[in-house]
Structure formats: structure tokens, C-alpha cells
Amino acid sequence: MKILFTTIIIISLLKFFSLANANDNTSDINDDQRIIIAQNSVTPEEEVKQAAEMEATGPRKTIGISSVRILSIVPLDGEFERAQDRVLRGREIDIEPGGKVAVHYHKGRPGIAYIVKGQLTEHRVGADGPAVKKVGDAVWEKTGTIHWWENEGDSVARVIVIDLVPPE
């Protein structure tokens, strides 16, 4: 039941974000909402270290991220046992042409990435090869997922990432 509820929430949020980003008009976003961040804060540093320890191939540093906007953080108290240990986080990440998200290992951080602009190539350990993801594609990430992303296109790619993370 908990998994079904979480899935319904995530799908509903993706539909909302997809509709909200359909016209790609960011003029209504104020400077407080758009955050230019350090390149290494897209993936938790511990996940990058774990992937390196597992000898996963892929870049060790994230580059070419022009912005990350926190869309929402939802406390999960009352939704799960020990819900205080997790929040539902939604982020919008812009990845410049040539940009890469460092190889990382998901452990206890399930999520979904939904492409809303451009395209990204996902490199996932255990897959037959790289997979190009385009507008409307979604990628599920769960414990055990080791992967990295790159923008091989000639325009900015935008992805909505919704995941369950420890509160900051």
C-alpha cells in the first residue's frame, strides 16, 4: 500500500511538472527560486564515492549544470513508519551541452528522473549500453542503481528529479 501511495504521488507530481514546463517559460521564476549551485551538489558526494569504490566507470565529477531549482520538499510524517527519516524532494536540473552528472550509486534514495527538455544519455551499470532519453521519457532509480548522465546534444537539457532523501 505504501509503495502504491508513493507511486501515485510521484506520477501526479510528474504530470504537474510536465504541464508546468510545457511552455518552457521561466520568466515567472524569481531569483530566490533559481539556484546556481556547485557542480558537485547534484549527486550526494557519498554516492559518488561509493560508485568509485565499486569501480563503476563514468565521470567522477559533475560538470555543465547551469542551475538546479528546488521545486518542493514534502515532509513524509504520517505517510510511513519512520517517515521523519525521509522527505520527498523535487528538483529541476538544467544540464548544458557537454555537461555530465558524475557516476553515482543509489542506496536508500529511490527516485524518478523525467526529461522535459532536450535529451540526455544515461550510462547504467548492467545495461546493454548507453540509453538516449528524450522529452517525455522517465527513468526509475532505486537502491542498487549505478549510473551517470551526459548531455551529448547541442542544447540545454532539463530534467525533473523527484526522490526520497534524508532531511537536511
Secondary structure as the mmCIF struct_conf table of DSSP 4:
data_model
#
loop_
_struct_conf.conf_type_id
_struct_conf.id
_struct_conf.beg_label_comp_id
_struct_conf.beg_label_asym_id
_struct_conf.beg_label_seq_id
_struct_conf.end_label_comp_id
_struct_conf.end_label_asym_id
_struct_conf.end_label_seq_id
HELX_RH_AL_P HELX_RH_AL_P1 LYS A 2 ASN A 21
TURN_TY1_P TURN_TY1_P1 ALA A 22 ASN A 23
TURN_TY1_P TURN_TY1_P2 SER A 27 ASP A 28
TURN_TY1_P TURN_TY1_P3 ASP A 31 GLN A 33
STRN STRN1 ILE A 35 ILE A 35
HELX_RH_3T_P HELX_RH_3T_P1 GLN A 39 SER A 41
BEND BEND1 VAL A 42 THR A 43
HELX_RH_AL_P HELX_RH_AL_P2 GLU A 45 GLU A 53
TURN_TY1_P TURN_TY1_P4 MET A 54 GLU A 55
BEND BEND2 GLY A 58 GLY A 58
BEND BEND3 ARG A 60 LYS A 61
STRN STRN2 ILE A 63 PRO A 75
TURN_TY1_P TURN_TY1_P5 ASP A 77 GLU A 79
BEND BEND4 PHE A 80 PHE A 80
TURN_TY1_P TURN_TY1_P6 GLU A 81 ARG A 82
HELX_RH_3T_P HELX_RH_3T_P2 ALA A 83 ASP A 85
STRN STRN3 VAL A 87 TYR A 105
BEND BEND5 LYS A 107 GLY A 108
STRN STRN4 GLY A 111 LYS A 117
BEND BEND6 GLY A 118 GLY A 118
STRN STRN5 GLN A 119 ARG A 124
TURN_TY1_P TURN_TY1_P7 VAL A 125 GLY A 126
BEND BEND7 ALA A 127 GLY A 129
STRN STRN6 ALA A 131 LYS A 134
TURN_TY1_P TURN_TY1_P8 VAL A 135 GLY A 136
STRN STRN7 ALA A 138 GLU A 141
TURN_TY1_P TURN_TY1_P9 THR A 143 GLY A 144
STRN STRN8 ILE A 146 GLU A 150
BEND BEND8 GLY A 153 SER A 155
STRN STRN9 ALA A 157 VAL A 165
#
